Amino acid sequence: MRFVISAIIAVAIAAAFSMSGDIAMHLKSKKIWLLGLLNAAAFTLQYVGQTEADAGRSALLVNLNIMFVAILSYFIFREKFTM
C-alpha cells in the first residue's frame, strides 16, 4: 500500500513541475506501465525469496544480479564488455 501512495505522490509532483505534456505522454505509454508492473513484481518476488532463503543464499543471489545484468545485456543488446 505504501508503494501505491508514494507512486501517486510522485506522479502528482512530477505533473506539477512539468510545464510540457511530456509526463502525460509517458503515462499513456503501455510500455511504461508494463515496466513498472514488472519492476513491482520483481521487487515482491525478491522480498519473498529473501524471507524464504537463509542469509548466505540471499546475499549470494542479490549480489549475482550484477553478473546477470551484464550477461543479459551482452545477449540482448549486444553490448561489449569494457573497462
Secondary structure, DSSP 8 states (H G I E B T S, - for coil): -HHHHHHHHHHHHHHHH--SSHHHHHHT-HHHHHHHHHHHHHHHHHHHHHHHS-HHHHHHHHHHHHHHHHHHHHHHH------
